[in-house]
């Protein structure tokens, strides 16, 4: 069925510009010249003495516009002639011509822009017409297909009804024929009996014949038609066809939107910014965005599924609020217009920003050159990376305006290079695709000296560590073996503990405060030193040992069970320990006397940790974050 309106062919706009627009421009120029000439005539008489001609090619044509100014006579020196006060001057005429030319050029440019705009409109109209024509043709084909199906169904129904009527009439016709045959047979039999001359045979046959006639007379023959001669003609239900016809002038329901993947930095801890797109041909009144959290421990039973929330918006973007931090959300969207609702988009996962990490201050260490920061994520879902932020503190304790960041840290610890003798404020942020979290609580790190805590998981069960983590106690009461909770990392024979020193190959210095009556071992040991051995008795530990004898205080400097024969006359109360990786030395000093006690010469292949042991009940206190004395590394 050809129901297309006549298609208007696109005009050649370049031809329009080259032809019609130039004609318009030429007419406009002549109109301007006519107005200028009229004005000049009103102001003064034309000059007739000579002719001045100015030519300029019009835009887009080969024709020229000619301006002719007739002069009757030259102007007088006084500026008046023939009783008129206004006289044309050559300079003023040229200026007016330039002004008129510029105005004409502007108008031509405006008309060219308008023609370009018309071209775009023509293309848009043609595209819209093509889509509408396709839409109309599709509806037309659907209507024809529906009507054809209805016709086929109705024709099949009539054929079935006709067949039923014919079968009923045929059966009734057969019944009538059988009744007529029976009637004829009875009449013929009665006639034969009547004509019989034999009285005996007559009497014998007449009784059965009369009985048969009586029985036949009793039978009722239905002489009414068993079916109606009229056909049932119910009205056809064409409501869906009417709906289809009405929908020709109605916009179609939109297609399924497409949710865009999550953009970086598009979330906060409790909100998400979601964007989606739609096909340009669709008309939409509003969108409905559905979302629900994705919980890993949710049972498969749908009755326990998370609640689905919904937001209604008119734009193709939406900010969803009141969400959980560091949580995955499943989102999908539908589009609605006056015709109906689109199918739902494919479901997409978005993530909110993580919660701030928690810095484990008891596990953070530092030295004059660097700091090792450790933290825990505090989030159920994994994060992409972490960012460590640091700023230097001023002398007044205030934070300076200069801040640095270490980005894309993959694990929950970071070794940061720092400047010596400074104080820093350090915090951590967790980062996922949604963006960075709020920063963690800020800790203060000083690079005045080496700083570390004791590793409590290495401490012998008889040792107790103070709340601040720097004093070690060995009590008088011996714990039974059954009460000792031992593991592979705990010292079992030597009552000792390791310190968690930063893994930086530089210079480290700390001090230990002891009592005269306490037997102790202080030094360094590898992290894998034997836990069932004494400090200094193996090749993975180096220590200074104090022993009480009945006659004197004895000091040994043990490594692999061997010690040089040294005698110290003044008992040190505060022992300084200086470790120099570059020179491969471990030195001990009497801090109060600034006295050198002993130096181990050893090139440490692996990192070592401070170690502290008590051979009898007592206590010792570790002092770190101390600037190394000048004599300690000479």
Steps between C-alpha positions, in 0.01 A plus 500: 500500500661824392405758756821699501472874474696651216864532595643848467843472339782682670589824324851565393588761754820587323292586194278711726803681633647548155180617335208610711699640787710706261185638341373590845833661581494699175145618560587598854797698375286683245242574770771641723627713213150626427458603862841669499416683175167618638667631812761680297234654274313630802815656640624663176488498122692245302819608333494474123853585396655157503444134580669306783470118477580238770486126427513196736423140423205358686546191716485175309436657152702638213277804470602838636304764678543846346450818696470817285512841661411786263649836572356814340779724614791515733429615854583856580784588735251626753321170511175625330379502141175610326351604830537149662685457830579121471762393244640150441862458579704222344633369835155484657361317194772233512443454875127453445568249221736300727240503774230381260730228366578378851130487585431301185783260576358446849155429361640255247692321778183484710308353208774244438484394866124480474533286187736264687247479778228423246718224358530340841124531547438338159722205595332464837153514344600238245638269771193546719274439200687180418465372855131595514440338161665181618300513821173552304580219259572265788168587663320461167649154448408402855139613449472311169650189655258520793197551271610216275532272799157606623352428152659156490373421849147622416489308169613184677223550760234543233620188321472300822150640566391414143635147537308452825172624347539278193569192710191568719274547194641188337423290805147640515456426128609141552251463787217633281593265218501202731152600633364534147641161397338338804166670418511378137577147611204498740263637231611238250466222757149622593400511133622146444305375801191685382518349151551150630209261394591233745303568818725280703816684395322835547413423859849375566680810359262779593569502874881546476455762232251697707738477799789631294284785368400593855862499617607713206217745566609532863853599401549878482695626205687829567420718203668816633843610376779386729713808431452863416539609146656825615871533580627656821659831414652639822675833486874463450717620789726754335602681817865404458489617139354830617778523756755438228340762280496748785865426575605625160478854631655405836873485572629146552607374841871566562763232465710376790749758631869418538668571835852636454788332687594670824728797451798556733435735791124481447407394854529584868472277804120523491410604143543405135469706184347280229476589130328324213417561135205447267451474125446842344170400334326422829275742685511469879300673772695361795735225610488263795832387646497183709785399732578253775816399690693190399568294812737206472345309790141534372332156479374377167142520629341797326297584810823610665612714207590865578226759468477671161478879513378727221564860395292689241685766298460691173869524407737230379699518822420467866672529839402211728549576870475329840717206395749279684875576475725270295196307376409367158162597362311345212319759288262495206272761340178522297361780280132601488288710265127533425501174302663274756809390690818381336671171584746523786862566420769245574603500864825678583715501813610826666706541817489762771820647642672291770506582868817669626782257586618460859871562554659243735717740694661224709634350177635821344876550510735772386865603471675825402453419133159337471182376666311172464123554536268205552120503506198279463234552236191484719288413194321179411551537126856531369625841389703581190786682672595738778633855509734615776491874565765682703573859593780647701435657840636844574697595808178622662338159454264621226462319169682663211319569175724267297363147472626196310324182398619150428239350268413152373629317807382140445533362856426618855849631562728758341864596545535878453827685449522807728743771601705474817406692812143585396152429631223387269126455513404185311160362402371237259207481257350190340419528129267307271335588170250719683776726634715549810366458851523757774844505652578291803590635840827691476812372673819691574832360379838641602826435315720609788614141555403137461158413642345157549267299724555155644354203316275350765439184300871410541511555878568208731188416707679607822554850364253785549504817291378834632205676352717753318692209344853596612558333840553125544433318831609156613308405815606282794227245447583219266217398270432129461569360157131427451421869544750609237334569168781427256508527123765493230575872532534509881829470687488179702840471672633854526262741675523754220311713252578662163444859395328594173765719340452666162661309210733777380871443444628809672609598850282417801546591862307424820569476872407254775468588869589213740558433872821372656322200644344387171660245273416596141583449136465786251602517135362400162376177345366385166127457474552127444733448795438176687230544762620208713853641527654771713583839352867508401529124498441467126625662183182706447521715814749747649456621856655653812440282807515603867565225759503534877777302674586492872805712435410739221279606210599310190431622146518289186455592135369182349464378142471132411584416863838678501601823680827698522662529843399850609465656842281804569575686820199732514161334474295674230151603606402619154639307205504653152480270197615626158434290187665604172402285201738670257807443716372168635548594866303460821635713787416531870560806718473612860282803437565671832879489446486520117722193518541248217457145627526271196435479125403195295633496146250320281355564157133433561355314203141538620314752708533457876270596788585635845483224761459519876528216752490457879683210666355568845199689635524870433418765245653705223371802309557580135558863395478575129430796273827636638746691289822302478793658689793617293732236647274205415588476127864626496 
